[in-house]
Amino acid sequence: ILRAAKKVFVARGLSGSRMQDIGDEAGINKALLHYYFRNKEKLFETIFAELFSGLFPRVKNIFESDLSLFDKIERFCSEYIDYILQNPHAPIFVLNEIHQRPEWFAKKALKGGIVNVDRLIEQITSEIKAGRIIPISPIQLIMNMLSLCIFPFIGKPLLVSVMGIGEPAFLSLMEARKKEIPAFIIGSIKK
């Protein structure tokens, strides 16, 4: 059931999925599906938690660690790209859900304590005050890290068709990005 639900939710999102679709995918009737999961929202939350249980704790540990800011940037980029390589549909899934239900996503992923950026923001501010990095909005820096990591996966169809990049080359580029992104970001903010 969970495998079928993940496939349906990732392809269609919560609003575009029906319990009947999940039952059909799992090869069971809708009554049995409702026996195990009362409603679509409960099943969705189970899939969401399963899908991101490997990412959010890692990101939280990085952001809340005692690592230097530069080490955090390096570790975040590497961990994030590794996660997406293992879960290539996750970025589109998350973006769709953020657009469909931003309050729910923020409550579950951010406000619910799964990922807290306050300590990272404080660290960035401290590094600016100490003169180790140029003045930059902490939010802009975090958005830069996220967007540089996630865009190639969201834009993969465009990269593949326009630039003629095949799967092996794409994977190789993503492995290289684990080092390229931190080097680029650190080089742009380091004094």
N, C-alpha and C positions, 0 to 999 in steps of 0.2 A: 504494500500500500504506500509506504513512504517513498519508495523508488518511483512509483507511478506518479504520486503527488508532486514530487520534486520536478519530474519531467514536465508535467502539465503547468505547474506554477511558474517555472522558469520560462517556459514558452509563452504563456498567456498572462501571467501576473494574477493577483488575487481577483480583481474585478472581472477579468476575462475567462476565469476558470469556473467550471461547474462540478459539483460532486459527481454527477453522471459521467463527466469526462474522465475524472480520476478513477471511478469505478470501472469504466470501460478499459482504460489503460492498464489497470491492475488485474482485469479479468474477473472481477467480482461484481455482485449486484449492489445497488445503492444502499439497500437496507443493511447489508453487512458492513459497508463503509461507515454508515451512521452509527452502527453499534460500537465500532472502535473509536470513531471521532464524531462527536455530537454535531459539529458543523464545520463548514469550510474554513472559518476564521481560526478555529482551534488547530485544524490540520495545517493551515498556513503557518501559524506561529511555531508549530513543531518543525516544519521544514526550514523556516527562517533560522530558528535557533540551531538546527543541525548544520545548515549551510555555513553559518558564520561562527560556529563554535571554534573553528580552527583559526580564525583571523582575529576576532575582537580581543581575546585574551592575550595574543601575541602583541598586538598594537598597544593595548593597555600596559602590558609589562614594559614595553619599550618607552612609552611616553612617561610612565611613572618611575622609571629606573633612575639610578644615580649616574648614568652614562653622561659623557659630555654631549653638548648639542650636536656636534659634528658626528659623533658616534651614533647618536639617535637617528640622525638623517640617513646615515649609511645603513643602519640596521632596518629602519622602517622601509626604505626603498627595496631592499633585498627581500625582506619577509613578505611585503605586499605583492611584489611581482611573483615570488614563488607561489603564494596563495592563488593568485589569479591564473597562473599557468596551470595549476591543479584544478581550478574551478573557472574555466573560461567564460561561462555564461553568467557568472555572478555580477559583473559590472552592469550589464544591461538589466538584469533582474533588479538590482538595487536602484538604478536610475528610474526604472519604471515605477517601482514602489514609492520612491521619494516623491515623484511627481503626482502619483495617485493619492498617497496618504502621507504627506510630509510630517504631520503632527505625530502619527503613530510611529513612523520611522525614528523621528527625533527622540520620542519617549523610550522606545525599545533600545535603540543603539547608542544614543548619546546621553540623554538625561537619566536613563536607567542605570548609569554607572558602568556600562559595558566599556565605553571608551570615554575618558575624561581628558580634555586637552588643557585644563587649567594649569597644571604643573609645567607643561611644555611652553605655554604662553609666558608664564613667569620666568622660565629659564631663558627664553628668547629675549625678553625685556631686560633681564639681568645681564646677558651677554652684550646687549646694546649699551647699557649704562657703563659696563666695564670697558667699553671701547674695543672689544674683540671682534664685533661684527658691525656692519654699517647699520644705520637706522632703517628699520623695515617694519612694516606692520606684521605682528606675529600671525595674524589671520591670513595675510597675503602669503607669507612663507609656508604656512601649512597648506593653503590651497595650491601653491606651486608644487609642493611635494606630491600631493594627491593627484593633481591633474597630469603632471609629467609621467607618473606611474600608470595611470588608468587610461589615458587617451589612446595609446597604441592598441589596446584591447577593444575599446569601443570603436575605434576607427579602422580596425583590422580589415573589414571588407573593402574599404577604400584603399588601404595600403596594398592589399593583395591585388586588386584589379588595376589601379592606376600605376603603381610602381612595379607590378609584376613580381611581387614577393611571394614565394611559395612557403609552405608550412615549415620546412627545415630552416630556411633563411629567417623566417619570422621568429622562430624559437631561439635561434642564435642571436638575433638582434635583441630579444627580450633578456637573454642572459647577460649580454653586454650592457644593457640599460641599468642593471643592478649596480654597476660601477659608474656608468656615465652620468646618471641623474644626480647622485650625491656629489660627484666631482663638479658638475655644472652648478648646482645649488650652492655648495660650499665656496666655490670660486667666486660666485657672484655676491656673497655676503661677507666674506672674510676680509678683515682689514689688513 
